């Protein structure tokens, strides 16, 4: 992976975390963390890995984020 792509991934990770913090309507007892971002080399798309705690809120949290 190129250094440029690593920097883009880190930047996207920070932006995704900021959006979750400021714009997502999550339950107060749920902690969502952006674990990793992997953008394609052409920067057309990216995979974002999230961690949701407690685990029992995971499916409902991910469903609300997909809206």
C-alpha positions in Angstrom: 0.0 0.0 0.0 1.4 3.4 -0.9 2.1 6.1 1.7 -0.5 8.3 0.0 -3.3 5.7 0.3 -2.3 5.1 4.0 -2.8 8.9 4.6 -6.1 8.9 2.8 -7.3 5.9 4.9 -6.4 7.6 8.1 -8.1 10.9 7.0 -11.2 9.0 6.1 -11.2 7.2 9.4 -11.1 10.6 11.3 -13.9 12.0 9.1 -16.1 9.0 9.6 -15.6 9.1 13.4 -16.4 12.8 13.4 -19.6 12.2 11.4 -20.6 9.5 13.8 -20.0 11.8 16.7 -21.8 14.8 15.4 -24.5 13.6 13.0 -25.5 10.0 13.8 -28.4 9.5 16.2 -27.1 6.7 18.4 -28.3 5.5 21.7 -26.4 7.0 24.6 -25.4 3.5 26.0 -23.8 2.5 22.7 -20.1 3.0 21.8 -19.3 3.0 18.1 -15.6 3.1 17.0 -14.2 3.4 13.5 -11.6 0.6 13.6 -10.2 0.8 10.1 -10.8 2.2 6.7 -9.6 0.7 3.4 -10.0 2.8 0.3 -9.5 1.4 -3.2 -6.4 2.6 -5.0 -8.6 4.7 -7.4 -10.3 6.2 -4.4 -13.8 5.5 -5.7 -14.9 3.5 -2.7 -13.8 2.5 0.8 -14.6 -0.2 3.3 -15.2 1.1 6.8 -14.9 -1.3 9.8 -16.9 -0.4 12.9 -16.9 -1.8 16.4 -20.1 -1.6 18.4 -20.3 -2.1 22.1 -22.3 -3.6 23.8 -22.6 -6.4 21.2 -26.3 -6.9 21.6 -26.9 -3.4 20.2 -24.7 -4.1 17.1 -27.4 -5.2 14.5 -29.8 -2.4 15.5 -27.0 0.2 15.4 -25.7 -0.8 12.0 -29.2 -0.8 10.7 -29.8 2.8 11.9 -26.5 3.9 10.4 -27.4 2.5 7.0 -30.4 4.8 6.7 
